[in-house]
Amino acid sequence: MSKLDVKYLGLDLASPVIAGSSGVTMSIDKVKTLVDSGVGAIVLKSVFEEEINRKAWAMESSAENCPEVDYIGAYIRSNSLDNYLEYIMKVKKTGIPVIASISCVSSKEWTSFTKLIKSAGADALELNMFFLPLNREQKGGKYESIYYDIANDVVSTVDIPVSVKIGPVFTNILNVVWEFYLRKIRGVVMFNRFYEPEIDINRLETVSGEIFSNPSDLRQALRWVAIVSAEIPQVEISASTGILNGPAAVKQLLAGATTVQMVSALYQNGPAYVATVNRFISEWMDKNGFASVSDFRGKLNYSKITSPELYERSQFMKYFSNRDE
Ligand SMILES: Cc1cc2nc3c(=O)[nH]c(=O)nc-3n(C[C@H](O)[C@H](O)[C@H](O)COP(=O)(O)O)c2cc1C
């Protein structure tokens, strides 16, 4: 048994370092390198309901007068899903725990797909949920209830562990995680980092923002991992965003994360970088006298540190005002 072993979503992982949902995990060669480098688990890229529907609708509208129009839409849907299911089976053959990911808009379609994902051999399922609120009259709670309905339906459909990947923008993150827990969600991934628009002032155009994280992106999740792991220990946390190296991974584990997910760092340094991160964690543990990850996990969370206000502080107020003096 390696000292980096952890249990996450009931699965035995050789390391707390997970390759997060992205194109990196959709290449079998990269997956093999990740496995050889000691990755704990793989989260596959999300299947996007919206994307599949858009493809099916485009085909349906171009075949509007065709008597088989319904069949064409259904074929596109099932073909897209079949490719995903086949890929799950391929990755499973490497022996690594596989977490499938779906991005839901409605619960209806996804409960049947969830069953297929399970039968293809996925060990767990991550729900990538986000609805951009664009209706000024809709109260925030109404959007949240859509998340809870989807979680409810998916959890009651399959018996594999289900986690939810959330964004950082909620009025009360603790309540959101608690509501998921009440619906038997085993883990939360905090946080997803979404596509962001940028403006090019020379071309007077809206363009895509930087897609990779920078080191300071770690801190927003660090606060909430520390607080949620202390207040809702029943839910396992997989930290995500800004974990670009070994020290960042150790920080999230100290804050209370059970696992850490990496994406930008794997795009930028290649999948073998996981070995460097594992080595750093292992050497740091030796230096600090920790024999297993559970010996230090959460050691600096909200309930364990002597000054929890360090996690509560959000305004600079007087405390930092003498910086300029
Ligand atoms: C190119 C790219 C593709 C991604 N695709 C997905 C996806 O399909 N599903 C998902 O839940 N997150 C996706 N993400 C978000 C990542 O899983 C991760 O949450 C985010 O990049 C923050 O982690 P990082 O700082 O390690 O990059 C993607 C990120 C990138 C950069």
The ligand as a Tripos MOL2 file, in Angstrom:
@<TRIPOS>MOLECULE
LIG
   31    33     1     0     0
SMALL
NO_CHARGES

@<TRIPOS>ATOM
      1 C1         -9.9840   22.8690  -22.2060 C.3       1 LIG1
      2 C2        -10.8190   22.5740  -20.9920 C.ar      1 LIG1
      3 C3        -11.9190   21.7210  -21.0990 C.ar      1 LIG1
      4 C4        -12.7330   21.4730  -19.9690 C.ar      1 LIG1
      5 N1        -13.8230   20.6510  -20.0880 N.ar      1 LIG1
      6 C5        -14.5840   20.3840  -18.9940 C.ar      1 LIG1
      7 C6        -15.6830   19.4910  -19.0660 C.ar      1 LIG1
      8 O1        -16.0270   18.9260  -20.1060 O.2       1 LIG1
      9 N2        -16.3980   19.2780  -17.9290 N.ar      1 LIG1
     10 C7        -16.0780   19.8580  -16.7290 C.ar      1 LIG1
     11 O2        -16.7520   19.5930  -15.7290 O.2       1 LIG1
     12 N3        -15.0380   20.7140  -16.6440 N.ar      1 LIG1
     13 C8        -14.2970   20.9820  -17.7300 C.ar      1 LIG1
     14 N4        -13.2330   21.8460  -17.6350 N.ar      1 LIG1
     15 C9        -12.9550   22.4890  -16.3370 C.3       1 LIG1
     16 C10       -11.8580   21.6890  -15.5990 C.3       1 LIG1
     17 O3        -12.2910   20.3750  -15.2870 O.3       1 LIG1
     18 C11       -11.4440   22.3790  -14.2900 C.3       1 LIG1
     19 O4        -12.5220   22.4140  -13.3970 O.3       1 LIG1
     20 C12       -10.9290   23.7870  -14.5210 C.3       1 LIG1
     21 O5        -10.0550   23.8410  -15.6340 O.3       1 LIG1
     22 C13       -10.1620   24.2920  -13.3050 C.3       1 LIG1
     23 O6         -9.1030   23.4260  -12.9790 O.3       1 LIG1
     24 P1         -7.5650   23.7990  -13.3220 P.3       1 LIG1
     25 O7         -7.2670   25.0550  -12.6160 O.co2     1 LIG1
     26 O8         -6.7800   22.6160  -12.8370 O.co2     1 LIG1
     27 O9         -7.4830   23.9630  -14.8040 O.co2     1 LIG1
     28 C14       -12.4250   22.0930  -18.7330 C.ar      1 LIG1
     29 C15       -11.2900   22.9420  -18.6470 C.ar      1 LIG1
     30 C16       -10.5000   23.1890  -19.7540 C.ar      1 LIG1
     31 C17        -9.3210   24.1100  -19.6110 C.3       1 LIG1
@<TRIPOS>BOND
     1     1     2 1
     2     2     3 ar
     3     2    30 ar
     4     3     4 ar
     5     4     5 ar
     6     4    28 ar
     7     5     6 ar
     8     6     7 ar
     9     6    13 1
    10     7     8 2
    11     7     9 ar
    12     9    10 ar
    13    10    11 2
    14    10    12 ar
    15    12    13 ar
    16    13    14 ar
    17    14    15 1
    18    14    28 ar
    19    15    16 1
    20    16    17 1
    21    16    18 1
    22    18    19 1
    23    18    20 1
    24    20    21 1
    25    20    22 1
    26    22    23 1
    27    23    24 1
    28    24    25 2
    29    24    26 1
    30    24    27 1
    31    28    29 ar
    32    29    30 ar
    33    30    31 1
@<TRIPOS>SUBSTRUCTURE
     1 LIG1         1 GROUP 0 **** ****
